Amino acid sequence: MTDLYVSLFISNYSPTPIQKVVSLVSRTGRDLQRYDTTGYRQVVGCIPYRYKNDGEIEVLLISAQKKGKGMLLPKGGWEIDESIEEAALRETMEEAGVTGHLEETLGKWQYQSKRHSMVHDGFMFPMLVSEQFEQWPESGFRQRKWVCLSEAIDLCQNWWMREALDAFIDRKCL
C-alpha cells in the first residue's frame, strides 16, 4: 500500500482579491430548528425591495419550491445557532439570491403549515437589496421576479405574507 501525502503551498500572490464568499449550498434538516415554548416553529424571512429610477418600489418574489401556484417571499426556519437577523439574511440569500440592508422587523404572524399541519410564527423584515447574484443555493429550482407593490400583493399566495406586504407599504409609502 502506498501512502499518499498532500502538501498545501500558500502564496502571498493573489491575482484577484476575494471580497465576499457566498455559499451555494442551503442548510437542510431540522436538527437546529428553533421552536417557541408552545411548540410553534419559528420562521423568518424578508421582503427584498429596491427603488427604480423613478422612485417606485419593486419587491422580489420567488416561486415555491414544490409545484405550488403563485409566488412567495423568501423565508425559512430560524435556527438555534443564529440571531433572527442572521436567519433572515441567510434564508433570503438561499432562496432569492440577494443580500442587502436589513431593516426593523415588520411584525410576527401565526399561520398553519400546509405540509406539516403545525403552527408557525413568521417574522418578516424589509431588506433593501444591494447585491443580486446570478447563481445562488436554490437557483436550480426557484424563479425570481421583481414586481411593483400592487402586483406583489396580487401574486403572493400566502395571506400572512400579503399582510406583511401591507405593513411594508404602510411603513414605506405613507
C-alpha positions as a Markdown table, in Angstrom:
| # | Residue | x | y | z |
|---|---|---|---|---|
| 1 | Met | 0.0 | 0.0 | 0.0 |
| 2 | Thr | 1.3 | 3.4 | -0.9 |
| 3 | Asp | 0.9 | 6.4 | 1.4 |
| 4 | Leu | -0.4 | 9.5 | -0.2 |
| 5 | Tyr | 0.8 | 12.8 | 1.1 |
| 6 | Val | -0.8 | 16.1 | 0.1 |
| 7 | Ser | 1.0 | 19.3 | 0.7 |
| 8 | Leu | -0.5 | 22.7 | 0.5 |
| 9 | Phe | 1.5 | 25.6 | -0.8 |
| 10 | Ile | 0.3 | 29.0 | 0.3 |
| 11 | Ser | 1.4 | 32.1 | -1.6 |
| 12 | Asn | 1.0 | 35.7 | -0.9 |
| 13 | Tyr | 0.2 | 36.3 | -4.5 |
| 14 | Ser | -3.5 | 36.5 | -5.4 |
| 15 | Pro | -4.5 | 37.8 | -8.8 |
| 16 | Thr | -7.9 | 38.8 | -7.6 |
| 17 | Pro | -8.8 | 39.7 | -4.1 |
| 18 | Ile | -11.7 | 37.7 | -2.6 |
| 19 | Gln | -14.2 | 40.2 | -1.2 |
| 20 | Lys | -17.2 | 38.0 | -0.5 |
| 21 | Val | -17.7 | 34.3 | -0.4 |
| 22 | Val | -21.3 | 33.1 | -1.0 |
| 23 | Ser | -22.2 | 29.6 | -0.1 |
| 24 | Leu | -24.0 | 27.8 | -3.0 |
| 25 | Val | -25.5 | 25.2 | -0.5 |
| 26 | Ser | -28.6 | 25.7 | 1.5 |
| 27 | Arg | -28.9 | 24.5 | 5.1 |
| 28 | Thr | -31.0 | 21.4 | 5.3 |
| 29 | Gly | -32.7 | 19.4 | 8.0 |
| 30 | Arg | -34.5 | 20.5 | 11.2 |
| 31 | Asp | -31.9 | 19.5 | 13.8 |
| 32 | Leu | -31.1 | 23.1 | 14.7 |
| 33 | Gln | -34.7 | 24.4 | 14.1 |
| 34 | Arg | -36.0 | 26.9 | 16.7 |
| 35 | Tyr | -39.4 | 26.4 | 18.4 |
| 36 | Asp | -41.2 | 28.5 | 21.0 |
| 37 | Thr | -42.4 | 27.2 | 24.3 |
| 38 | Thr | -45.7 | 26.1 | 22.9 |
| 39 | Gly | -44.1 | 24.1 | 20.1 |
| 40 | Tyr | -44.6 | 26.7 | 17.3 |
| 41 | Arg | -41.8 | 26.5 | 14.6 |
| 42 | Gln | -40.0 | 29.9 | 14.3 |
| 43 | Val | -39.8 | 31.1 | 10.7 |
| 44 | Val | -38.2 | 34.2 | 9.4 |
| 45 | Gly | -37.9 | 36.0 | 6.1 |
| 46 | Cys | -37.6 | 39.2 | 4.2 |
| 47 | Ile | -39.4 | 41.5 | 1.8 |
| 48 | Pro | -36.5 | 42.2 | -0.6 |
| 49 | Tyr | -37.0 | 45.6 | -2.3 |
| 50 | Arg | -35.3 | 48.2 | -4.5 |
| 51 | Tyr | -36.1 | 51.6 | -5.9 |
| 52 | Lys | -36.5 | 52.1 | -9.6 |
| 53 | Asn | -35.1 | 55.2 | -11.3 |
| 54 | Asp | -38.5 | 56.9 | -10.9 |
| 55 | Gly | -38.5 | 56.2 | -7.2 |
| 56 | Glu | -41.1 | 53.4 | -7.4 |
| 57 | Ile | -40.5 | 50.4 | -5.1 |
| 58 | Glu | -40.2 | 47.0 | -6.5 |
| 59 | Val | -40.4 | 43.8 | -4.5 |
| 60 | Leu | -38.6 | 40.5 | -5.3 |
| 61 | Leu | -40.9 | 37.4 | -5.2 |
| 62 | Ile | -39.8 | 33.8 | -5.6 |
| 63 | Ser | -41.5 | 30.7 | -6.9 |
| 64 | Ala | -42.5 | 27.9 | -4.4 |
| 65 | Gln | -40.0 | 25.1 | -4.2 |
| 66 | Lys | -42.7 | 22.5 | -4.7 |
| 67 | Lys | -45.2 | 22.5 | -7.5 |
| 68 | Gly | -47.4 | 25.2 | -5.9 |
| 69 | Lys | -49.0 | 28.1 | -7.7 |
| 70 | Gly | -48.3 | 31.7 | -7.1 |
| 71 | Met | -45.2 | 33.4 | -5.7 |
| 72 | Leu | -43.8 | 33.8 | -2.2 |
| 73 | Leu | -41.4 | 36.0 | -0.2 |
| 74 | Pro | -38.2 | 34.2 | 0.8 |
| 75 | Lys | -38.5 | 32.7 | 4.3 |
| 76 | Gly | -37.5 | 29.6 | 6.3 |
| 77 | Gly | -36.5 | 28.2 | 9.6 |
| 78 | Trp | -34.8 | 30.3 | 12.3 |
| 79 | Glu | -32.1 | 28.0 | 13.8 |
| 80 | Ile | -30.7 | 28.0 | 17.3 |
| 81 | Asp | -27.2 | 28.9 | 16.3 |
| 82 | Glu | -28.1 | 32.2 | 14.7 |
| 83 | Ser | -29.8 | 35.5 | 15.5 |
| 84 | Ile | -33.1 | 36.3 | 13.9 |
| 85 | Glu | -31.4 | 38.8 | 11.7 |
| 86 | Glu | -28.8 | 36.3 | 10.6 |
| 87 | Ala | -31.6 | 33.8 | 9.8 |
| 88 | Ala | -33.5 | 36.4 | 7.7 |
| 89 | Leu | -30.4 | 37.2 | 5.7 |
| 90 | Arg | -29.4 | 33.6 | 5.2 |
| 91 | Glu | -32.9 | 32.5 | 4.1 |
| 92 | Thr | -33.1 | 35.4 | 1.6 |
| 93 | Met | -29.7 | 34.6 | 0.2 |
| 94 | Glu | -30.5 | 30.8 | -0.1 |
| 95 | Glu | -34.0 | 31.2 | -1.7 |
| 96 | Ala | -33.7 | 34.5 | -3.6 |
| 97 | Gly | -30.0 | 35.1 | -4.2 |
| 98 | Val | -29.9 | 38.6 | -2.9 |
| 99 | Thr | -28.4 | 40.4 | 0.0 |
| 100 | Gly | -28.7 | 43.9 | 1.4 |
| 101 | His | -29.5 | 46.1 | 4.4 |
| 102 | Leu | -31.9 | 44.5 | 6.9 |
| 103 | Glu | -34.4 | 46.9 | 8.5 |
| 104 | Glu | -36.5 | 46.7 | 11.6 |
| 105 | Thr | -39.0 | 43.8 | 11.8 |
| 106 | Leu | -42.5 | 44.3 | 10.3 |
| 107 | Gly | -44.0 | 42.0 | 12.9 |
| 108 | Lys | -45.0 | 38.5 | 13.6 |
| 109 | Trp | -47.7 | 36.4 | 12.1 |
| 110 | Gln | -49.0 | 33.0 | 13.1 |
| 111 | Tyr | -50.1 | 30.6 | 10.4 |
| 112 | Gln | -50.6 | 26.9 | 9.9 |
| 113 | Ser | -48.3 | 25.0 | 7.6 |
| 114 | Lys | -50.0 | 23.3 | 4.7 |
| 115 | Arg | -47.5 | 20.4 | 4.5 |
| 116 | His | -46.9 | 19.7 | 8.2 |
| 117 | Ser | -50.2 | 20.7 | 9.9 |
| 118 | Met | -48.3 | 22.7 | 12.6 |
| 119 | Val | -48.4 | 26.3 | 13.6 |
| 120 | His | -45.5 | 28.6 | 12.7 |
| 121 | Asp | -44.6 | 32.0 | 14.0 |
| 122 | Gly | -43.5 | 34.0 | 10.9 |
| 123 | Phe | -41.3 | 37.1 | 11.4 |
| 124 | Met | -40.7 | 39.4 | 8.4 |
| 125 | Phe | -38.1 | 42.1 | 7.8 |
| 126 | Pro | -37.8 | 44.6 | 4.9 |
| 127 | Met | -34.4 | 44.3 | 3.2 |
| 128 | Leu | -33.1 | 47.0 | 0.8 |
| 129 | Val | -31.2 | 44.9 | -1.8 |
| 130 | Ser | -27.7 | 45.9 | -2.5 |
| 131 | Glu | -26.5 | 42.8 | -4.5 |
| 132 | Gln | -28.2 | 40.2 | -6.7 |
| 133 | Phe | -26.3 | 37.0 | -7.6 |
| 134 | Glu | -26.7 | 35.1 | -10.8 |
| 135 | Gln | -26.1 | 31.8 | -9.0 |
| 136 | Trp | -27.5 | 31.1 | -5.5 |
| 137 | Pro | -28.2 | 28.0 | -3.5 |
| 138 | Glu | -31.7 | 27.4 | -4.8 |
| 139 | Ser | -31.3 | 28.9 | -8.3 |
| 140 | Gly | -31.8 | 25.4 | -9.8 |
| 141 | Phe | -35.4 | 25.1 | -8.7 |
| 142 | Arg | -36.7 | 28.6 | -7.9 |
| 143 | Gln | -37.6 | 31.5 | -10.2 |
| 144 | Arg | -37.5 | 35.1 | -9.0 |
| 145 | Lys | -39.4 | 38.1 | -10.3 |
| 146 | Trp | -39.2 | 41.8 | -9.5 |
| 147 | Val | -42.7 | 43.3 | -9.3 |
| 148 | Cys | -44.4 | 46.5 | -8.3 |
| 149 | Leu | -46.1 | 46.6 | -4.8 |
| 150 | Ser | -49.7 | 46.0 | -6.1 |
| 151 | Glu | -48.6 | 43.1 | -8.3 |
| 152 | Ala | -46.7 | 41.6 | -5.3 |
| 153 | Ile | -49.9 | 41.6 | -3.3 |
| 154 | Asp | -51.8 | 40.0 | -6.2 |
| 155 | Leu | -49.2 | 37.3 | -6.8 |
| 156 | Cys | -48.3 | 36.4 | -3.2 |
| 157 | Gln | -50.1 | 33.2 | -2.4 |
| 158 | Asn | -50.0 | 33.3 | 1.5 |
| 159 | Trp | -52.3 | 35.6 | 3.4 |
| 160 | Trp | -49.8 | 36.3 | 6.1 |
| 161 | Met | -47.2 | 37.4 | 3.5 |
| 162 | Arg | -49.8 | 39.7 | 2.0 |
| 163 | Glu | -50.4 | 41.2 | 5.4 |
| 164 | Ala | -46.6 | 41.7 | 5.8 |
| 165 | Leu | -46.6 | 43.4 | 2.4 |
| 166 | Asp | -49.4 | 45.7 | 3.7 |
| 167 | Ala | -47.3 | 46.6 | 6.8 |
| 168 | Phe | -44.3 | 47.2 | 4.5 |
| 169 | Ile | -46.4 | 49.6 | 2.3 |
| 170 | Asp | -47.7 | 51.4 | 5.4 |
| 171 | Arg | -44.1 | 51.9 | 6.6 |
| 172 | Lys | -42.6 | 53.0 | 3.2 |
| 173 | Cys | -45.4 | 54.8 | 1.4 |
| 174 | Leu | -47.4 | 56.7 | 4.0 |
